[in-house]
């Protein structure tokens, strides 16, 4: 725990220099977090990751699951009023963690990452119900919630989202699925 609290004052300069992204431009408006479709699966929010980078909390950031949960959809980047490439920062942090020999914090994070990429491969975009089905089955969460009789909470949330138009019943594809598959190779 002590290592995660260590501050490296020059880390922000290092991140900006190596990534080419002006992380210091972030003023914590939280638009990145508000637009992120994956915050439910993150241990810390995107705006918090950026703030921790600014403050030099390298060990804390590189050991969080958020950088691995990030899909790189760039919603955060497009919403940023200061043009901070938040998705680019997440990619840089993943690369840094790998180079540093830091393991992915939770097996479920890797399971989610794979489920997300599989959805992209199949349809060229994410179909949220399919993503959640794959993740819940592969991670064991479905069985765990079924056994605990708490699956109803997730179904109630899905129904609420469906009524609000935020959870489609049928997936939509894109025309360039082959191109997406090539990119993901």
C-alpha positions as CSV (number, residue, x, y, z in Angstrom):
1,X,0.0,0.0,0.0
2,X,2.9,2.4,0.7
3,X,4.2,2.1,-2.8
4,X,0.9,3.3,-4.3
5,X,1.1,6.5,-2.2
6,X,4.6,7.4,-3.5
7,X,4.6,10.6,-5.5
8,X,6.9,11.0,-8.5
9,X,7.0,14.8,-9.2
10,X,8.5,14.5,-12.7
11,X,6.1,11.8,-13.9
12,X,3.6,14.3,-15.5
13,X,6.5,15.8,-17.6
14,X,7.6,12.3,-18.6
15,X,4.0,11.3,-19.6
16,X,3.6,14.5,-21.6
17,X,7.0,14.2,-23.3
18,X,6.7,10.5,-24.2
19,X,3.0,10.5,-25.2
20,X,2.9,14.0,-26.8
21,X,-0.4,14.6,-24.9
22,X,-0.8,17.7,-22.7
23,X,-2.3,16.0,-19.6
24,X,-1.7,19.3,-17.7
25,X,-4.4,20.9,-19.8
26,X,-7.1,19.0,-17.9
27,X,-9.0,21.2,-15.4
28,X,-11.2,18.4,-14.1
29,X,-14.6,19.2,-15.7
30,X,-15.3,15.4,-15.6
31,X,-16.9,15.4,-19.1
32,X,-14.7,12.4,-20.0
33,X,-16.1,10.4,-17.1
34,X,-19.7,11.5,-17.8
35,X,-19.5,10.3,-21.3
36,X,-17.6,7.0,-20.7
37,X,-19.7,3.9,-21.4
38,X,-17.5,1.7,-19.2
39,X,-17.3,3.6,-15.8
40,X,-19.5,0.9,-14.2
41,X,-16.5,-1.5,-14.7
42,X,-13.8,0.9,-13.5
43,X,-12.1,1.1,-10.1
44,X,-11.3,4.8,-10.6
45,X,-12.9,7.1,-13.1
46,X,-11.1,8.6,-16.2
47,X,-10.9,12.1,-14.7
48,X,-9.4,10.6,-11.6
49,X,-6.7,8.8,-13.6
50,X,-5.8,12.1,-15.3
51,X,-5.7,13.9,-12.0
52,X,-3.5,11.2,-10.4
53,X,-1.1,11.5,-13.4
54,X,-1.0,15.2,-12.8
55,X,-0.1,14.6,-9.2
56,X,2.6,12.0,-9.9
57,X,0.8,9.0,-8.5
58,X,2.5,6.6,-11.0
59,X,2.2,3.3,-9.0
60,X,-1.5,3.9,-8.2
61,X,-2.3,4.7,-11.8
62,X,-0.3,1.8,-13.4
63,X,-1.9,-0.7,-11.0
64,X,-5.5,0.3,-11.4
65,X,-7.9,-1.7,-13.6
66,X,-9.3,1.4,-15.3
67,X,-6.5,1.6,-17.8
68,X,-7.3,-1.9,-18.9
69,X,-11.0,-1.5,-18.8
70,X,-10.8,1.5,-21.2
71,X,-11.8,0.4,-24.7
72,X,-10.3,3.3,-26.5
73,X,-13.7,4.4,-27.9
74,X,-12.5,8.0,-27.6
75,X,-15.8,9.3,-26.3
76,X,-13.7,10.9,-23.5
77,X,-11.4,12.5,-26.0
78,X,-14.1,14.0,-28.1
79,X,-15.9,15.4,-25.1
80,X,-12.8,17.1,-23.6
81,X,-13.1,20.9,-23.9
82,X,-9.3,21.3,-23.6
83,X,-8.6,18.6,-26.2
84,X,-6.8,16.2,-23.9
85,X,-6.5,12.9,-25.6
86,X,-7.7,10.9,-22.6
87,X,-8.0,7.6,-24.6
88,X,-4.4,8.2,-25.8
89,X,-3.3,8.7,-22.2
90,X,-4.9,5.4,-21.3
91,X,-3.1,3.6,-24.1
92,X,0.2,5.2,-23.0
93,X,-0.4,4.0,-19.5
94,X,-1.2,0.4,-20.6
95,X,2.1,0.4,-22.5
96,X,4.0,1.8,-19.6
97,X,2.5,-0.8,-17.2
98,X,3.5,-3.6,-19.6
99,X,7.0,-2.2,-19.9
100,X,7.2,-1.9,-16.1
101,X,6.2,-5.6,-15.7
102,X,3.0,-4.7,-13.9
103,X,0.3,-7.4,-14.2
104,X,-3.3,-6.7,-15.0
105,X,-4.9,-6.2,-11.6
106,X,-7.8,-8.5,-11.9
107,X,-8.6,-11.5,-14.2
108,X,-12.1,-10.0,-14.7
109,X,-10.6,-6.9,-16.2
110,X,-8.9,-9.0,-18.9
111,X,-12.2,-10.9,-19.4
112,X,-14.0,-7.7,-19.9
113,X,-11.4,-6.4,-22.3
114,X,-11.6,-9.5,-24.4
115,X,-15.4,-9.5,-24.4
116,X,-15.4,-5.9,-25.6
117,X,-12.9,-6.5,-28.4
118,X,-14.9,-9.6,-29.5
119,X,-18.0,-7.5,-29.8
120,X,-16.0,-5.0,-32.0
121,X,-14.8,-7.9,-34.1
122,X,-18.3,-9.4,-34.6
123,X,-20.2,-6.2,-35.4
124,X,-17.7,-3.4,-35.9
125,X,-19.1,-1.7,-32.8
126,X,-20.3,-2.6,-29.3
127,X,-23.7,-4.1,-28.7
128,X,-24.0,-3.6,-25.0
129,X,-26.4,-6.5,-24.2
130,X,-24.0,-8.9,-26.1
131,X,-21.0,-7.4,-24.2
132,X,-22.7,-7.8,-20.8
133,X,-23.8,-11.4,-21.7
134,X,-20.3,-12.4,-22.7
135,X,-18.7,-10.7,-19.7
136,X,-21.2,-12.1,-17.2
137,X,-20.8,-15.7,-18.4
138,X,-17.0,-15.7,-18.9
139,X,-16.3,-14.0,-15.6
140,X,-18.6,-16.1,-13.5
141,X,-20.6,-13.1,-12.4
142,X,-23.8,-14.5,-14.0
143,X,-23.6,-17.7,-11.9
144,X,-22.6,-15.7,-8.8
145,X,-25.6,-13.4,-9.2
146,X,-28.0,-16.2,-10.0
147,X,-26.9,-18.2,-6.9
148,X,-27.2,-15.1,-4.7
149,X,-30.5,-14.3,-6.3
150,X,-29.4,-10.7,-7.2
151,X,-29.7,-11.1,-11.0
152,X,-33.0,-9.3,-10.8
153,X,-31.2,-6.0,-10.0
154,X,-29.3,-6.2,-13.3
155,X,-32.5,-7.1,-15.2
156,X,-34.3,-4.2,-13.7
157,X,-31.5,-1.8,-14.7
158,X,-31.5,-3.3,-18.2
159,X,-35.3,-2.8,-18.5
160,X,-34.9,0.8,-17.2
161,X,-32.2,1.5,-19.8
162,X,-34.3,-0.1,-22.6
163,X,-37.3,2.1,-21.7
164,X,-35.0,5.2,-21.9
165,X,-33.7,4.1,-25.3
166,X,-30.2,3.4,-24.0
167,X,-30.3,-0.4,-24.4
168,X,-31.2,-1.7,-27.9
169,X,-32.7,-5.1,-28.4
170,X,-31.0,-5.8,-31.7
171,X,-27.4,-5.0,-32.7
172,X,-26.5,-2.6,-35.4
173,X,-23.5,-3.3,-37.5
174,X,-21.3,-1.2,-39.7
175,X,-20.3,-1.5,-43.3
176,X,-16.6,-1.8,-42.8
177,X,-16.4,-4.8,-40.4
178,X,-13.5,-6.3,-42.4
179,X,-11.5,-3.2,-41.9
180,X,-12.1,-3.2,-38.2
181,X,-11.1,-6.9,-38.0
182,X,-7.9,-6.0,-39.8
183,X,-7.1,-3.2,-37.4
184,X,-7.7,-5.5,-34.5
185,X,-5.2,-8.1,-35.8
